[in-house]
Amino acid sequence: MYDLGLVTGEIKPSLQQSLEQDEVGSDRLPIGDHISIYIPLFASSNFINLLIIIIVFIVMKGLWYAVAYLFARQPRIAHIITYSGKNAVPFILIALGLYLMYERGTFALLSWGQ
């Protein structure tokens, strides 16, 4: 488990190298599926639509980082994230995926869902 120092505000030196290698920029690693979605979107957009897409992306990314920062600064939430975050993330993502599949009617398209 990582003690990111969210409560104390400092990162322990022994974790510095691990954080630089594993955690920083990890939201940009699975790029293949993003390319298959965004290339057709960008190719079919005119300049104004592309500009709007880029502005919305930058604003929303900044907003998500700000919300995450504010949550991480709360001592109780920081404690939960520090000690349970890595174990909880897969379950949260699986639950989110199942919810989205349910909302979009994906299960009805499967042979066992009828």
DSSP file (Angstrom, degrees, kcal/mol; ACC not computed):
  #  RESIDUE AA STRUCTURE BP1 BP2  ACC     N-H-->O    O-->H-N    N-H-->O    O-->H-N    TCO  KAPPA ALPHA  PHI   PSI    X-CA   Y-CA   Z-CA
    1    1 A M              0   0    0      0, 0.0     2,-0.5     0, 0.0    82,-0.1   0.000 360.0 360.0 360.0 145.5    0.0    0.0    0.0
    2    2 A Y        -     0   0    0     80,-0.4     2,-0.9     2,-0.0    84,-0.1  -0.794 360.0-157.5 -95.3 132.9    1.1    3.5   -0.7
    3    3 A D        -     0   0    0     -2,-0.5     9,-0.7     1,-0.1    12,-0.1  -0.869  15.0-178.5-102.3  96.0    1.2    6.2    1.9
    4    4 A L        -     0   0    0     -2,-0.9    -1,-0.1     7,-0.1    -2,-0.0   0.525  41.8-118.5 -77.1  -3.5    1.0    9.1   -0.4
    5    5 A G     >> +     0   0    0      6,-0.1     4,-3.4     4,-0.1     5,-0.6   0.801  63.2 148.1  73.4  27.1    1.1   11.6    2.5
    6    6 A L  T  45S+     0   0    0      1,-0.2    73,-0.1     2,-0.2    72,-0.1   0.829  74.4  43.7 -65.6 -30.1   -2.3   13.0    1.6
    7    7 A V  T  45S+     0   0    0     71,-0.1    -1,-0.2     1,-0.1    72,-0.0   0.908 124.0  33.9 -79.5 -42.8   -3.0   13.7    5.2
    8    8 A T  T  45S-     0   0    0      2,-0.2    -2,-0.2     1,-0.0    -1,-0.1   0.692 104.4-124.9 -87.4 -19.1    0.5   15.1    6.0
    9    9 A G  T  <5S+     0   0    0     -4,-3.4     2,-0.4     1,-0.3    -3,-0.2   0.577  74.6  99.4  88.8   9.6    1.1   16.8    2.7
   10   10 A E      < -     0   0    0     -5,-0.6     2,-0.5     0, 0.0    -1,-0.3  -0.973  65.3-133.4-132.5 146.9    4.4   15.1    1.9
   11   11 A I        -     0   0    0     -2,-0.4    -7,-0.1    -3,-0.1    -6,-0.1  -0.837  32.6-116.0 -96.5 130.3    5.4   12.1   -0.2
   12   12 A K    >>  -     0   0    0     -9,-0.7     3,-1.6    -2,-0.5     4,-0.6  -0.416  20.1-127.8 -65.8 138.1    7.7    9.7    1.5
   13   13 A P  H >> S+     0   0    0      0, 0.0     3,-1.0     0, 0.0     4,-0.5   0.811 105.3  62.9 -58.4 -32.9   11.1    9.5   -0.3
   14   14 A S  H 34 S+     0   0    0      1,-0.3     4,-0.3     2,-0.1     3,-0.1   0.745 106.7  45.2 -67.1 -20.6   11.1    5.8   -0.6
   15   15 A L  H <> S+     0   0    0     -3,-1.6     4,-2.8     1,-0.1    -1,-0.3   0.528  87.1  91.6 -96.7  -7.7    8.0    6.0   -2.8
   16   16 A Q  H <X S+     0   0    0     -3,-1.0     4,-2.1    -4,-0.6     5,-0.2   0.911  89.3  43.8 -57.1 -48.0    9.2    8.8   -5.0
   17   17 A Q  H  X S+     0   0    0     -4,-0.5     4,-1.8     1,-0.2    -1,-0.2   0.900 114.0  50.9 -66.4 -40.5   10.7    6.6   -7.6
   18   18 A S  H  >>S+     0   0    0     -4,-0.3     4,-2.8     1,-0.2     5,-0.5   0.906 110.7  48.8 -63.4 -41.9    7.7    4.2   -7.6
   19   19 A L  I  X>S+     0   0    0     -4,-2.8     5,-1.9     1,-0.2     4,-1.2   0.901 109.7  51.8 -65.6 -40.2    5.3    7.1   -8.1
   20   20 A E  I  <5S+     0   0    0     -4,-2.1    -1,-0.2    -5,-0.2    -2,-0.2   0.866 118.6  37.0 -65.0 -34.8    7.3    8.6  -10.9
   21   21 A Q  I  <5S+     0   0    0     -4,-1.8    -2,-0.2    -5,-0.2    -1,-0.2   0.880 129.6  24.4 -84.9 -39.7    7.4    5.2  -12.8
   22   22 A D  I  <5S+     0   0    0     -4,-2.8    -3,-0.2    -5,-0.2    -2,-0.1   0.865 125.8  29.2 -98.0 -41.0    3.9    3.8  -12.0
   23   23 A E  I ><<S+     0   0    0     -4,-1.2     3,-1.7    -5,-0.5     2,-0.3   0.814  86.7  93.6-102.1 -33.4    1.4    6.5  -11.2
   24   24 A V  T 3 <S-     0   0    0     -5,-1.9     0, 0.0     1,-0.3     0, 0.0  -0.478 106.0  -1.0 -72.4 124.6    2.3    9.8  -13.0
   25   25 A G  T >  S+     0   0    0     -2,-0.3     3,-1.7     1,-0.1    -1,-0.3   0.660  84.0 139.6  76.8  17.3    0.5   10.1  -16.3
   26   26 A S  G X   +     0   0    0     -3,-1.7     3,-1.0     1,-0.3    -2,-0.1   0.674  59.9  71.4 -70.4 -14.2   -1.2    6.7  -16.0
   27   27 A D  G 3  S+     0   0    0      1,-0.2    -1,-0.3    -4,-0.2    -3,-0.1   0.558  97.0  52.3 -76.6  -4.5   -4.5    8.2  -17.4
   28   28 A R  G <  S+     0   0    0     -3,-1.7    -1,-0.2     1,-0.1    -2,-0.2   0.377  84.8  89.0-107.4   2.8   -2.8    8.4  -20.8
   29   29 A L  S <  S+     0   0    0     -3,-1.0     2,-2.2     1,-0.2     3,-0.3   0.938  73.2  62.5 -73.4 -47.9   -1.5    4.8  -21.1
   30   30 A P        +     0   0    0      0, 0.0     4,-0.4     0, 0.0    -1,-0.2  -0.475  64.0 146.5 -79.9  79.4   -4.5    2.9  -22.8
   31   31 A I     >  +     0   0    0     -2,-2.2     4,-2.0     1,-0.2     5,-0.2   0.704  46.0  76.5 -91.4 -21.1   -4.3    5.0  -26.0
   32   32 A G  H  > S+     0   0    0     -3,-0.3     4,-1.5     1,-0.2    -1,-0.2   0.910  97.9  43.3 -61.6 -46.5   -5.3    2.4  -28.6
   33   33 A D  H  > S+     0   0    0      1,-0.2     4,-0.8     2,-0.2    -1,-0.2   0.815 111.4  56.1 -71.4 -27.7   -9.0    2.4  -27.9
   34   34 A H  H >> S+     0   0    0     -4,-0.4     4,-2.9     1,-0.2     3,-0.6   0.891 103.9  53.8 -68.6 -38.5   -9.1    6.2  -27.6
   35   35 A I  H 3X S+     0   0    0     -4,-2.0     4,-2.2     1,-0.2    -2,-0.2   0.910 104.6  54.3 -61.5 -42.6   -7.6    6.6  -31.1
   36   36 A S  H 3< S+     0   0    0     -4,-1.5    -1,-0.2     1,-0.2    -2,-0.2   0.730 115.9  39.7 -67.2 -20.1  -10.3    4.5  -32.6
   37   37 A I  H <X S+     0   0    0     -4,-0.8     4,-1.0    -3,-0.6    -2,-0.2   0.868 119.0  41.9 -90.9 -44.9  -13.0    6.7  -31.1
   38   38 A Y  H  X S+     0   0    0     -4,-2.9     4,-3.1     1,-0.2     5,-0.3   0.791 101.3  65.6 -82.7 -28.3  -11.4   10.1  -31.6
   39   39 A I  H  X S+     0   0    0     -4,-2.2     4,-2.7    -5,-0.3     5,-0.2   0.952 106.4  43.2 -61.7 -49.0  -10.0    9.9  -35.1
   40   40 A P  H  > S+     0   0    0      0, 0.0     4,-1.7     0, 0.0    -1,-0.2   0.898 115.4  51.1 -62.2 -36.4  -13.4    9.6  -36.8
   41   41 A L  H  < S+     0   0    0     -4,-1.0     4,-0.4     1,-0.2    -2,-0.2   0.951 114.9  41.2 -63.2 -48.7  -14.8   12.3  -34.5
   42   42 A F  H >< S+     0   0    0     -4,-3.1     3,-0.9     1,-0.2    -1,-0.2   0.868 112.9  54.7 -68.1 -36.1  -12.0   14.7  -35.3
   43   43 A A  H 3< S+     0   0    0     -4,-2.7    -1,-0.2    -5,-0.3    -2,-0.2   0.826 111.0  45.0 -67.7 -31.1  -12.0   13.8  -39.0
   44   44 A S  T 3< S+     0   0    0     -4,-1.7     2,-0.3    -5,-0.2    -1,-0.2   0.433  97.9  93.2 -93.2   1.5  -15.7   14.6  -39.3
   45   45 A S    <   -     0   0    0     -3,-0.9     2,-0.1    -4,-0.4    -4,-0.0  -0.719  66.7-137.9 -97.5 143.6  -15.6   17.9  -37.4
   46   46 A N     >  -     0   0    0     -2,-0.3     4,-2.5     1,-0.1     5,-0.2  -0.309  40.6 -89.4 -84.1-178.9  -15.1   21.3  -38.8
   47   47 A F  H  > S+     0   0    0      1,-0.2     4,-2.4     2,-0.2     5,-0.2   0.896 125.4  48.8 -62.7 -43.2  -12.8   23.9  -37.2
   48   48 A I  H  > S+     0   0    0      2,-0.2     4,-2.3     1,-0.2    -1,-0.2   0.930 113.3  46.8 -65.0 -45.5  -15.4   25.4  -34.9
   49   49 A N  H  > S+     0   0    0      1,-0.2     4,-2.5     2,-0.2    -1,-0.2   0.903 112.5  50.5 -63.2 -40.4  -16.6   22.0  -33.6
   50   50 A L  H  X S+     0   0    0     -4,-2.5     4,-2.4     2,-0.2    -1,-0.2   0.899 109.7  50.6 -63.3 -40.6  -13.0   20.9  -33.1
   51   51 A L  H  X S+     0   0    0     -4,-2.4     4,-2.4    -5,-0.2    -2,-0.2   0.908 110.9  48.7 -63.9 -41.9  -12.3   24.0  -31.1
   52   52 A I  H  X S+     0   0    0     -4,-2.3     4,-2.7     2,-0.2     5,-0.2   0.912 110.6  51.2 -63.8 -43.0  -15.4   23.5  -29.0
   53   53 A I  H  X S+     0   0    0     -4,-2.5     4,-2.4     1,-0.2    -2,-0.2   0.923 112.0  46.5 -60.0 -45.3  -14.4   19.8  -28.3
   54   54 A I  H  X S+     0   0    0     -4,-2.4     4,-2.4     2,-0.2    -2,-0.2   0.911 113.2  48.3 -65.8 -42.9  -10.9   20.8  -27.3
   55   55 A I  H  X S+     0   0    0     -4,-2.4     4,-2.6     2,-0.2     5,-0.2   0.931 113.0  47.5 -64.3 -45.4  -12.1   23.6  -25.0
   56   56 A V  H  X S+     0   0    0     -4,-2.7     4,-2.8     1,-0.2     5,-0.3   0.909 111.8  51.6 -62.2 -40.9  -14.6   21.4  -23.3
   57   57 A F  H  X S+     0   0    0     -4,-2.4     4,-2.5    -5,-0.2     5,-0.2   0.938 112.1  45.3 -60.2 -47.4  -12.0   18.7  -22.9
   58   58 A I  H  X S+     0   0    0     -4,-2.4     4,-2.2     2,-0.2    -2,-0.2   0.918 115.2  46.9 -65.0 -43.4   -9.5   21.1  -21.2
   59   59 A V  H  X S+     0   0    0     -4,-2.6     4,-2.3     2,-0.2    -2,-0.2   0.934 114.9  45.8 -64.8 -45.6  -12.2   22.6  -19.0
   60   60 A M  H  X S+     0   0    0     -4,-2.8     4,-2.7    -5,-0.2    -2,-0.2   0.886 111.4  51.8 -67.5 -38.1  -13.6   19.2  -17.9
   61   61 A K  H  X S+     0   0    0     -4,-2.5     4,-2.3    -5,-0.3    -1,-0.2   0.928 112.1  47.0 -62.6 -43.8  -10.1   17.7  -17.3
   62   62 A G  H  X S+     0   0    0     -4,-2.2     4,-2.2    -5,-0.2    -2,-0.2   0.889 111.6  51.5 -62.8 -39.7   -9.2   20.7  -15.1
   63   63 A L  H  X S+     0   0    0     -4,-2.3     4,-2.5     2,-0.2    -2,-0.2   0.918 109.9  48.6 -64.3 -43.9  -12.5   20.4  -13.3
   64   64 A W  H  X S+     0   0    0     -4,-2.7     4,-2.5     1,-0.2    -2,-0.2   0.902 112.0  49.3 -63.9 -40.4  -12.0   16.7  -12.5
   65   65 A Y  H  X S+     0   0    0     -4,-2.3     4,-2.4     2,-0.2    -1,-0.2   0.899 111.3  49.7 -64.9 -38.9   -8.5   17.4  -11.3
   66   66 A A  H  X S+     0   0    0     -4,-2.2     4,-2.5     2,-0.2    -2,-0.2   0.919 112.0  47.4 -65.9 -43.1   -9.8   20.2   -9.0
   67   67 A V  H  X S+     0   0    0     -4,-2.5     4,-2.5     2,-0.2    -2,-0.2   0.921 112.8  49.2 -63.6 -43.6  -12.5   18.0   -7.6
   68   68 A A  H  X S+     0   0    0     -4,-2.5     4,-2.5     1,-0.2    -2,-0.2   0.904 111.3  50.1 -62.2 -40.8  -10.0   15.1   -7.0
   69   69 A Y  H  X S+     0   0    0     -4,-2.4     4,-1.2     2,-0.2    -2,-0.2   0.924 110.8  48.6 -63.1 -44.4   -7.6   17.6   -5.3
   70   70 A L  H  < S+     0   0    0     -4,-2.5     4,-0.4     1,-0.2     3,-0.2   0.895 112.8  48.0 -65.2 -39.4  -10.4   18.9   -3.0
   71   71 A F  H >< S+     0   0    0     -4,-2.5     3,-1.4     1,-0.2     7,-0.3   0.922 110.0  52.3 -64.5 -42.4  -11.5   15.4   -2.1
   72   72 A A  H 3< S+     0   0    0     -4,-2.5    -1,-0.2     1,-0.3    -2,-0.2   0.723 101.8  60.9 -68.6 -20.6   -7.9   14.3   -1.4
   73   73 A R  T 3< S+     0   0    0     -4,-1.2    -1,-0.3    -3,-0.2    -2,-0.2   0.600  82.5  93.9 -81.6 -10.9   -7.4   17.3    0.9
   74   74 A Q  S <> S-     0   0    0     -3,-1.4     4,-3.0    -4,-0.4     5,-0.3  -0.732  77.2-139.0 -81.8 123.9  -10.2   16.1    3.2
   75   75 A P  H  > S+     0   0    0      0, 0.0     4,-2.0     0, 0.0    -1,-0.1   0.862  97.5  45.6 -56.1 -43.2   -8.5   14.0    6.0
   76   76 A R  H  > S+     0   0    0      2,-0.2     4,-2.0     1,-0.2     5,-0.1   0.930 116.7  44.2 -68.3 -43.8  -11.1   11.2    6.1
   77   77 A I  H  > S+     0   0    0      1,-0.2     4,-2.8     2,-0.2     5,-0.2   0.901 111.9  53.8 -66.7 -40.1  -11.3   10.8    2.4
   78   78 A A  H  X S+     0   0    0     -4,-3.0     4,-2.6    -7,-0.3    -1,-0.2   0.885 107.4  51.5 -61.4 -38.5   -7.6   10.9    2.0
   79   79 A H  H  X S+     0   0    0     -4,-2.0     4,-2.1    -5,-0.3     5,-0.3   0.926 111.5  46.5 -64.0 -44.7   -7.2    8.1    4.6
   80   80 A I  H  X>S+     0   0    0     -4,-2.0     4,-2.5     1,-0.2     5,-0.6   0.926 114.5  47.2 -63.7 -44.4   -9.7    5.9    2.6
   81   81 A I  H  X5S+     0   0    0     -4,-2.8     4,-1.3     3,-0.2     5,-0.4   0.909 112.2  50.7 -63.3 -42.4   -7.9    6.7   -0.7
   82   82 A T  H  <5S+     0   0    0     -4,-2.6   -80,-0.4    -5,-0.2    -1,-0.2   0.908 123.1  27.3 -63.9 -43.2   -4.5    6.0    0.8
   83   83 A Y  H  <5S+     0   0    0     -4,-2.1    -2,-0.2    -5,-0.2    -1,-0.2   0.670 136.7  21.3 -98.8 -18.1   -5.3    2.7    2.3
   84   84 A S  H  X5S+     0   0    0     -4,-2.5     4,-1.9    -5,-0.3     3,-0.3   0.495  92.8  95.3-125.8  -7.8   -8.1    1.3    0.1
   85   85 A G  H  X<S+     0   0    0     -4,-1.3     4,-1.9    -5,-0.6    -3,-0.1   0.893  84.7  48.0 -58.8 -49.1   -8.0    3.1   -3.2
   86   86 A K  H  4 S+     0   0    0     -5,-0.4    -1,-0.2     1,-0.2    -2,-0.1   0.838 115.6  45.8 -64.6 -32.5   -5.9    0.7   -5.2
   87   87 A N  H  4 S+     0   0    0     -3,-0.3     4,-0.5     1,-0.2    -1,-0.2   0.788 114.7  47.4 -79.0 -28.0   -8.1   -2.3   -4.1
   88   88 A A  H  X S+     0   0    0     -4,-1.9     4,-2.3     1,-0.2     3,-0.3   0.775  92.8  76.5 -85.3 -27.6  -11.4   -0.5   -4.7
   89   89 A V  H  X S+     0   0    0     -4,-1.9     4,-2.6     1,-0.2     5,-0.2   0.893  92.5  50.7 -57.2 -46.8  -10.7    1.0   -8.2
   90   90 A P  H  > S+     0   0    0      0, 0.0     4,-2.3     0, 0.0    -1,-0.2   0.912 112.5  47.5 -59.0 -39.9  -11.2   -2.3  -10.1
   91   91 A F  H  > S+     0   0    0     -4,-0.5     4,-2.4    -3,-0.3    -2,-0.2   0.882 111.8  50.2 -68.0 -37.7  -14.6   -2.9   -8.4
   92   92 A I  H  X S+     0   0    0     -4,-2.3     4,-2.4     2,-0.2    -1,-0.2   0.924 112.5  46.7 -64.9 -44.1  -15.7    0.7   -9.0
   93   93 A L  H  X S+     0   0    0     -4,-2.6     4,-2.4     2,-0.2    -2,-0.2   0.889 112.7  49.0 -67.4 -39.0  -14.8    0.4  -12.7
   94   94 A I  H  X S+     0   0    0     -4,-2.3     4,-2.6    -5,-0.2     5,-0.2   0.930 112.5  48.4 -64.4 -44.8  -16.5   -2.9  -13.2
   95   95 A A  H  X S+     0   0    0     -4,-2.4     4,-2.3     1,-0.2    -2,-0.2   0.904 112.0  49.6 -62.1 -41.1  -19.6   -1.6  -11.4
   96   96 A L  H  X S+     0   0    0     -4,-2.4     4,-2.5     2,-0.2    -1,-0.2   0.914 111.2  49.3 -63.6 -43.0  -19.6    1.5  -13.7
   97   97 A G  H  X S+     0   0    0     -4,-2.4     4,-2.3     2,-0.2    -2,-0.2   0.911 112.0  47.7 -62.8 -43.5  -19.2   -0.7  -16.8
   98   98 A L  H  X S+     0   0    0     -4,-2.6     4,-2.3     2,-0.2    -1,-0.2   0.894 111.5  51.2 -65.0 -39.7  -22.1   -2.9  -15.8
   99   99 A Y  H  X S+     0   0    0     -4,-2.3     4,-2.8    -5,-0.2    -2,-0.2   0.928 110.9  47.8 -62.4 -45.3  -24.3    0.1  -15.0
  100  100 A L  H  X S+     0   0    0     -4,-2.5     4,-2.0     1,-0.2    -2,-0.2   0.891 111.3  50.7 -64.3 -39.0  -23.5    1.6  -18.4
  101  101 A M  H  <>S+     0   0    0     -4,-2.3     5,-2.5     2,-0.2     6,-0.6   0.900 112.2  47.6 -64.4 -39.4  -24.2   -1.6  -20.2
  102  102 A Y  H ><5S+     0   0    0     -4,-2.3     3,-1.0     1,-0.2    -2,-0.2   0.928 111.8  49.2 -65.6 -45.8  -27.6   -1.9  -18.3
  103  103 A E  H 3<5S+     0   0    0     -4,-2.8    -2,-0.2     1,-0.2    -1,-0.2   0.843 112.8  47.3 -64.6 -34.2  -28.6    1.7  -19.1
  104  104 A R  T 3<5S-     0   0    0     -4,-2.0    -1,-0.2    -5,-0.2    -2,-0.2   0.462 113.4-115.6 -88.4  -1.6  -27.8    1.3  -22.8
  105  105 A G  T <>5 +     0   0    0     -3,-1.0     4,-0.7    -4,-0.5     3,-0.4   0.754  67.4 142.3  77.2  24.7  -29.6   -2.0  -23.1
  106  106 A T  H >>< +     0   0    0     -5,-2.5     3,-1.0     1,-0.2     4,-0.7   0.873  66.6  58.6 -66.1 -37.6  -26.6   -4.1  -23.9
  107  107 A F  H >4 S+     0   0    0     -6,-0.6     3,-0.7     1,-0.3     6,-0.3   0.824  99.1  58.9 -64.2 -30.5  -27.8   -7.1  -21.9
  108  108 A A  H 34 S+     0   0    0     -3,-0.4    -1,-0.3     1,-0.2    -2,-0.2   0.762 100.6  57.3 -69.2 -23.7  -30.9   -7.3  -24.0
  109  109 A L  H << S+     0   0    0     -3,-1.0    -1,-0.2    -4,-0.7    -2,-0.2   0.688  90.6  88.1 -79.7 -18.8  -28.8   -7.7  -27.2
  110  110 A L  S X< S-     0   0    0     -4,-0.7     3,-1.0    -3,-0.7     4,-0.2  -0.508  84.7-124.8 -80.0 150.3  -27.1  -10.8  -25.7
  111  111 A S  G >  S+     0   0    0      1,-0.3     3,-0.8     2,-0.2    -1,-0.1   0.841 111.4  49.1 -65.9 -32.6  -28.7  -14.2  -26.3
  112  112 A W  G 3  S+     0   0    0      1,-0.2    -1,-0.3     2,-0.1    -4,-0.1   0.560 101.4  66.2 -83.1  -6.2  -28.8  -15.0  -22.5
  113  113 A G  G <         0   0    0     -3,-1.0    -1,-0.2    -6,-0.3    -2,-0.2   0.425 360.0 360.0 -93.3   1.4  -30.4  -11.6  -21.7
  114  114 A Q    <         0   0    0     -3,-0.8    -1,-0.2    -4,-0.2    -2,-0.1   0.455 360.0 360.0 -93.8 360.0  -33.7  -12.3  -23.5
